[in-house]
Amino acid sequence: MFETTRFESERLFPASAVIGLGLAAFGGMMTLIAPGILGEVDMAALLEQFPSAMVEEMGLGKMGTIEGFIALELYEYVWLLGLGVYVAYTAAGSIAGDVETGRMDTLLAAPISRWQLLVEKYLALLTPIVVVNVVVFAGVAGAIQLIDETIPIADLAAVHVLSVPYLLACGAFGMLASVAAPRRRLAEGVAAGTLVGTFLFEMLVTNTDIEWLGGITPMRYYDPLAILTEGTYDPAGGAVLSGVAVVLVVGSAWLFAEVDVE
């Protein structure tokens, strides 16, 4: 059992390591240069050049602190959007890719059910999620030790731990797209495009009369900026995202059992 998970994990590991090292280098660099930038630039004067609505919606007002700087430079956009899209995109190509190349016929010829195959492919997404989280946390935490500023390690760890349910939800949506779409490129496009669209939608409705509509976006339940700058954790949001991931995976497994993969 879990042979498919092991195979897919081994296949995903090299890219996961490269992404993790790249983001760790970027995060470490941002951490090291942050004190110099914050000490030389008048952030208040700089932010006055931007529309107040933009400053409020994007959280730019918190950029004057080391925590806010790192959160905005790395976690709020590169992590929340970039890594989320990557996980969803990777998941979207898993089932649809095998169907398109004809490899799915070979896989299903083995003594394995469709739901087990889908779940094992989904579990393989833990490889990029865990590897990137561990490597980037180590890189940023190590850089913090080299500067005079301090960031609570517990808050930094919470940013990474609470990102796991968020990324699993992104991956679960990608699996649904992979089963529902007739072609791999369409599945990948739908998964990535939807994540980008929900990210922009959440920004647009924030601080408006229809802010409640943002409850349909996964970004509403994971806020790395609040974690780092305020020490505010949202375990309930993590529970919501975990529940959504389970529902989407179950729905994907049911649909996969019904569709024709020929």
C-alpha positions in Angstrom: 0.0 0.0 0.0 1.1 3.6 -0.6 3.3 2.6 -3.5 1.8 5.3 -5.6 2.4 7.9 -2.9 6.1 6.8 -2.6 6.6 7.0 -6.4 4.9 10.4 -6.8 6.8 11.7 -3.7 10.1 10.7 -5.2 9.1 12.4 -8.5 8.1 15.6 -6.7 11.1 15.8 -4.3 13.7 17.4 -6.6 11.4 20.3 -7.6 10.3 20.7 -4.0 13.9 20.9 -2.9 14.8 23.5 -5.5 11.7 25.6 -4.7 12.4 25.3 -1.0 16.1 26.4 -1.4 15.1 29.2 -3.7 12.5 30.6 -1.3 14.8 30.1 1.7 17.5 32.1 -0.1 15.0 34.8 -0.9 13.5 34.9 2.6 17.0 34.9 4.2 18.1 37.7 1.9 15.0 39.8 2.7 15.5 39.2 6.4 19.2 40.2 6.3 18.6 43.5 4.3 15.3 44.4 6.1 17.0 46.3 9.1 19.1 48.5 6.6 16.0 49.3 4.5 13.8 50.1 7.5 16.5 52.2 9.0 17.1 54.3 5.9 13.7 54.6 4.3 10.9 56.8 5.8 8.1 54.3 5.4 5.4 56.7 6.6 6.4 59.2 3.9 6.7 56.5 1.3 3.3 55.1 2.0 1.7 58.6 1.7 2.5 58.3 -2.0 0.1 55.4 -2.4 -3.8 55.5 -2.2 -5.0 55.0 1.3 -7.3 52.2 0.2 -4.4 50.4 -1.4 -2.3 50.7 1.7 -5.1 49.4 3.9 -6.2 46.5 1.7 -2.6 45.3 1.1 -1.5 45.7 4.7 1.4 48.0 3.6 1.0 50.0 6.8 2.7 47.2 8.7 5.8 47.2 6.4 7.6 49.5 8.9 8.4 46.6 11.2 10.8 43.7 10.6 7.9 41.3 11.0 5.7 43.2 8.6 8.5 43.6 6.0 9.2 39.9 5.9 5.5 38.9 5.9 4.8 41.2 3.0 7.9 40.4 1.0 7.7 36.6 1.4 4.6 35.2 3.0 1.7 37.4 2.0 2.2 37.1 -1.8 5.0 34.7 -2.7 3.8 32.1 -0.2 0.1 32.7 0.0 -0.3 33.1 -3.8 2.8 31.6 -5.4 3.1 28.4 -3.4 -0.6 27.9 -3.3 -0.9 28.1 -7.1 2.1 25.7 -7.4 0.5 23.1 -5.2 -2.9 23.4 -7.0 -1.2 23.3 -10.4 0.8 20.2 -9.5 -2.3 18.5 -8.2 -4.3 19.4 -11.3 -1.8 17.7 -13.6 -1.7 14.4 -11.6 -4.8 12.6 -12.7 -5.5 14.5 -15.9 -1.9 14.0 -17.0 -2.0 10.3 -16.6 -5.3 10.1 -18.5 -4.0 12.2 -21.3 -0.8 10.1 -21.8 -2.6 6.8 -21.5 -0.7 5.9 -18.3 -3.9 5.7 -16.3 -4.9 2.5 -18.1 -1.7 0.8 -16.9 -2.2 2.1 -13.3 -5.7 0.9 -13.1 -4.7 -2.5 -14.4 -3.0 -3.0 -11.1 -4.9 -4.2 -8.0 -5.8 -0.7 -6.9 -9.1 1.1 -6.8 -9.7 4.5 -8.3 -10.3 6.2 -4.9 -7.1 4.7 -3.5 -5.1 5.9 -6.5 -6.5 9.4 -6.2 -5.9 9.6 -2.4 -2.4 8.3 -2.7 -1.6 10.9 -5.4 -3.1 13.6 -3.1 -1.0 12.4 -0.2 2.1 12.8 -2.3 1.5 16.6 -2.3 2.7 16.5 1.3 6.2 16.2 -0.2 6.4 19.8 -1.6 4.3 21.1 1.3 6.5 19.7 4.0 9.9 20.1 2.2 9.3 23.7 1.3 8.0 24.6 4.8 10.9 23.0 6.6 13.6 24.5 4.3 12.2 28.0 4.3 11.6 28.0 8.0 15.2 27.0 8.6 16.5 29.6 6.2 14.5 32.5 7.6 15.0 31.4 11.3 18.8 31.2 10.6 18.9 34.6 9.0 17.1 36.1 12.0 19.9 34.9 14.2 22.4 37.1 12.2 20.6 40.4 12.6 20.0 42.6 15.6 16.2 42.5 15.2 14.2 39.6 16.7 11.1 37.8 15.5 9.3 35.4 17.8 10.2 32.0 16.5 6.9 30.7 17.7 5.1 33.1 15.4 7.4 32.2 12.5 6.7 28.5 13.1 3.0 29.2 13.3 3.1 30.8 9.8 4.5 27.6 8.4 2.4 25.1 10.5 -0.9 26.9 9.7 0.0 27.1 6.0 -0.3 23.3 5.8 -4.1 23.2 5.9 -4.2 26.1 3.4 -1.9 24.3 1.0 -3.7 21.1 1.4 -7.0 22.8 0.5 -5.3 24.3 -2.6 -4.1 20.8 -3.6 -7.5 19.3 -3.0 -9.1 21.9 -5.4 -6.4 21.0 -7.9 -7.3 17.3 -7.6 -11.0 18.1 -8.3 -9.9 20.1 -11.4 -7.7 17.2 -12.5 -10.7 14.8 -12.4 -13.3 17.2 -13.8 -11.3 18.7 -16.7 -11.0 16.7 -20.0 -7.4 17.8 -20.6 -4.3 18.4 -18.4 -3.7 22.0 -19.6 -7.3 22.9 -18.9 -7.2 21.4 -15.5 -3.9 23.2 -14.6 -5.3 26.4 -16.0 -8.5 26.2 -14.0 -6.7 25.3 -10.8 -4.1 28.1 -11.1 -6.5 30.7 -12.5 -9.1 30.0 -9.8 -6.5 30.5 -7.0 -5.3 33.8 -8.6 -8.9 34.9 -9.0 -9.9 34.2 -5.4 -6.8 36.0 -4.2 -7.7 39.1 -6.1 -11.4 38.8 -5.1 -10.5 38.6 -1.4 -8.4 41.8 -1.8 -11.2 43.6 -3.7 -14.0 42.9 -1.2 -11.9 43.5 2.0 -13.1 46.5 3.9 -16.2 46.9 1.7 -19.9 46.3 2.4 -19.6 42.9 0.7 -16.6 41.7 2.7 -18.6 38.7 3.8 -18.3 37.3 0.3 -14.6 36.7 1.0 -15.6 33.8 3.1 -15.6 31.6 0.0 -11.9 32.2 -0.5 -9.2 30.1 1.2 -7.1 33.2 1.9 -9.7 34.4 4.4 -8.7 31.5 6.7 -4.9 31.9 6.6 -3.3 35.3 7.3 0.5 35.2 7.7 0.6 39.0 8.1 -1.5 38.9 11.2 0.4 36.0 12.6 3.8 37.6 12.3 2.8 41.2 13.1 0.2 40.6 15.8 0.8 37.1 17.0 -2.8 36.3 16.1 -3.3 32.6 15.3 -6.5 31.2 13.7 -6.7 27.5 14.4 -10.4 27.6 13.6 -9.5 28.8 10.1 -7.1 25.9 9.8 -9.9 23.5 10.8 -12.1 25.0 8.1 -9.5 24.6 5.5 -8.8 21.0 6.6 -12.6 20.3 6.3 -12.8 21.8 2.9 -9.8 19.7 1.8 -11.5 16.5 3.0 -14.7 17.4 1.2 -12.9 18.2 -2.1 -10.9 15.1 -2.0 -14.0 12.9 -1.3 -15.8 14.7 -4.1 -12.9 14.2 -6.4 -12.7 10.5 -5.5 -16.5 10.1 -6.2 -16.3 11.9 -9.5 -13.2 9.9 -10.5 -15.1 6.7 -9.9 -17.9 7.9 -12.2 -16.0 9.4 -15.2 -14.8 7.6 -18.2 -10.9 7.7 -18.4 -10.7 6.4 -21.9 
